[in-house]
Amino acid sequence: MLLITYKPGQNATEVNSITDNPGPEETVPNSYVTDQAIPIPNDIPGMIPILYTKVDTKTLYYNYIKPETIDSLISQLQEQQAVIKAAMDDLIIGGVL
C-alpha cells in the first residue's frame, strides 16, 4: 500500500510525497491510500516527468515538462529588452513633442 499526498485545491494535481506501507498515524489531510503501483515514466528526450494524481479516481500519471535552458532564458530576456526599449523610445519621443 502507498500513501499519496498531494497539493490541495484541484482534482488533477502534483504528487507531494509517497510513503510505502504507511501506518494509520501517517494519514494526513490531502492524502489517500492506494494499492496502485507507481507508473513508469516514458523516456521522452528533453522532457522531465512529474508525477500527478487524479484525486477523485485515485489515479497516478505523469505530466511532462520541458526544462528551461540558458538559450530559452536568453531569448526571453532579449524579447523583454526589446519591449522595454520600445516603451522607453515612446516615452522619450512623446516627451519631446
C-alpha positions as CSV (number, residue, x, y, z in Angstrom):
1,M,0.0,0.0,0.0
2,L,1.1,3.5,-0.7
3,L,0.1,6.8,1.0
4,I,-0.1,9.5,-1.7
5,T,0.0,13.2,-0.5
6,Y,-0.9,15.9,-3.0
7,K,-1.3,19.6,-3.4
8,P,-4.8,20.7,-2.3
9,G,-7.3,22.5,-4.4
10,Q,-7.7,20.7,-7.7
11,N,-8.8,17.3,-8.8
12,A,-5.7,16.7,-11.1
13,T,-2.7,17.8,-9.0
14,E,1.0,17.2,-8.5
15,V,2.0,14.5,-6.0
16,N,3.9,15.9,-3.0
17,S,5.1,12.6,-1.5
18,I,4.7,8.8,-1.5
19,T,5.0,6.7,1.7
20,D,5.3,2.9,1.3
21,N,3.3,0.8,3.9
22,P,2.0,3.7,5.9
23,G,0.8,3.3,9.5
24,P,-2.6,4.7,10.5
25,E,-0.9,7.6,12.3
26,E,0.7,8.7,9.0
27,T,-2.6,9.6,7.3
28,V,-2.7,13.4,6.8
29,P,-5.1,15.8,5.1
30,N,-4.8,15.9,1.3
31,S,-3.8,12.3,1.1
32,Y,-5.2,8.8,0.2
33,V,-4.1,5.2,0.4
34,T,-3.9,3.1,-2.7
35,D,-2.7,-0.3,-3.9
36,Q,-1.9,1.1,-7.3
37,A,1.7,0.7,-8.4
38,I,3.6,3.8,-9.3
39,P,3.6,4.1,-13.1
40,I,6.9,4.0,-15.0
41,P,7.6,7.3,-16.8
42,N,8.2,7.3,-20.6
43,D,11.7,8.3,-21.6
44,I,11.0,11.4,-23.7
45,P,14.2,13.2,-24.7
46,G,14.3,16.8,-23.4
47,M,11.3,16.4,-21.1
48,I,11.1,15.9,-17.3
49,P,8.3,13.6,-15.9
50,I,6.3,15.0,-13.0
51,L,4.0,12.6,-11.1
52,Y,0.4,13.7,-10.9
53,T,-2.8,12.3,-9.4
54,K,-6.5,12.5,-10.2
55,V,-7.9,12.7,-6.7
56,D,-11.4,11.6,-7.5
57,T,-10.3,8.3,-9.2
58,K,-7.0,7.9,-7.2
59,T,-5.1,7.5,-10.4
60,L,-1.4,8.2,-10.8
61,Y,0.1,9.5,-14.1
62,Y,2.9,11.6,-15.4
63,N,2.8,15.1,-17.0
64,Y,6.0,16.0,-18.9
65,I,7.5,19.5,-18.9
66,K,10.3,20.9,-20.9
67,P,13.0,22.4,-18.7
68,E,14.2,25.9,-19.3
69,T,17.6,26.1,-20.9
70,I,20.1,29.0,-21.0
71,D,19.2,29.6,-24.6
72,S,15.5,29.9,-23.9
73,L,16.2,32.3,-20.9
74,I,18.4,34.5,-23.1
75,S,15.7,34.6,-25.8
76,Q,13.1,35.6,-23.2
77,L,15.4,38.4,-21.9
78,Q,16.0,39.7,-25.4
79,E,12.3,39.8,-26.1
80,Q,11.7,41.7,-22.8
81,Q,14.5,44.1,-23.5
82,A,13.0,44.9,-26.9
83,V,9.6,45.7,-25.3
84,I,11.3,47.9,-22.7
85,K,13.4,49.7,-25.3
86,A,10.2,50.3,-27.4
87,A,8.4,51.7,-24.4
88,M,11.4,53.9,-23.5
89,D,11.6,55.2,-27.0
90,D,7.8,56.0,-26.9
91,L,8.3,57.9,-23.7
92,I,11.3,59.9,-24.9
93,I,9.8,60.8,-28.3
94,G,6.4,61.5,-26.6
95,G,8.1,63.9,-24.1
96,V,9.9,65.9,-26.8
97,L,6.8,66.6,-28.8
